[in-house]
Amino acid sequence: MPADLAVIGLGPYGLPLAQAAVAAGISTLGYATGPEAGPLSPAELRRMHASGFRRATDPAQLGRVRTAVICAPTPRGADGGPDLGQVEAAARALAERLRPHTTVILESAVPPGTTEEFLRPLLEEGSGLCAGRDFHLAYSPSRVDPGNRAHTPAGTPKVIGGLTPACTESAATFYGRLTDKVVRARGLREAEAVQLLETNFRHVNIALVNEMAVLCHELGVDLWDVIRCAETKPFGFQAFRPGPGVGGHAVPQDLTGRASRALRMVELAQQVNNRMPGYVVQRAATLLNEHGKSARGARVLLLGVTYKADLADQQGAPAREIAARLMELGASVSYHDPYVPAWSVLDRPVPRVDSLYEAAADADLTILLQQHRTYDLQGLSVKAQLLLDTRGATPTGAAHRL
């Protein structure tokens, strides 16, 4: 049975797009390019299937759609840049079945130039069709914020950049069914650079507050109070908060190898953010020492090992590196996370505690890494022998904050 839309890549960006399309009454099928790791709950997935969403197991079904959106993940590769392997697999699967007049849109996080220089040749060689003449080709940065109920796809403007003006308009017509506002970029590279700017904006600003966290701790300044006061400024400031590291699926990019120079701010931001797991472990060891205990043999409980609160997604979460460093120091590490039933670090299973408050009372040190809504932080601060809060979520004075 033909469908209006094929979403290729059912990960953190593909599944929410498919959900929005189904909600808009668009006949949608999904095709996985790798493991599914989306933010949707089982109940949400059941509702999608009940509304007509179908999973395609045969790539031949991709040749029966009007619009195909590639949302394949691009995790960090060995060279530090995005790995385009799943984008290539998606393109090859689609190209063999691509029909004239189809609109193909890339939403994966990629460097500027990827749609035209990487995706276009794959589609043209595999199909024998010409982009811009036989089929439409466009790029739209994904603006999904997993787990965010306030900013839905319908209320989030979509940026569109096409290979030709006709390509832009075809993609804009599709997205106009999903969102209240469509913003047209000058072309493919401008739309791709929007994604680059938005991703790097997040990483650079998190790096700034992470550096502030280290500095303020040395100065005896409460950074969380500083942020609380600063965010009252109605212009020229946006609040970001420090943490144990930066997770997520969008890889910061400095364009090394694609331009005459790298983005130095992004390079520095990565260095700062990559140091945060080590800083957390340093603070943990210092706290234990101040209370007459050594990291070696200490019982350390980690709370929340996902990259974002109230989601099961662990992509890029700093918890893994923190646990590994603690184990290397000789600590006995356990964890609790309502969304992660089993967890392994350094090829070893990490014990999962069931009775949270008893475990916090028994541990020499409890470290809050992720602020899940299910956690009673006031109760935990009372029960825990020693609590290190990396999210500034506990009441003032109830714990040691990052």
Secondary structure, 3 states (H helix, E strand, C coil): CCEEEEEECCCCCHHHHHHHHHHCCCCEEEECCCCCCCCCCHHHHHHHHHCCCEECCCHHHHHHEEEEEECCCCCECCCCCECCHHHHHHHHHHHCCCCCCCEEEECCCCCCCHHHHHHHHHHHHHHCCCECCCEEEEECCCCCCCCCCCCCHHHCCEEEEECCHHHHHHHHHHHCCCCCCEEECCCHHHHHHHHHHHHHHHHHHHHHHHHHHHHHHHHCCCHHHHHHHHCCCCCCCCCCCCCCCCCCCCCCCCCECCECCCCHHHHHHHHHHHHHHHHHHHHHHHHHHHCCCCCCCCEEEEECCCCCCCCCCCCCCCHHHHHHHHHHCCCEEEEECCCCCCCEECCEECCECCCHHHHHHHCCEEEECCCCCCCCHHHHHHHCCCEEECCCCCCCCCCEEC
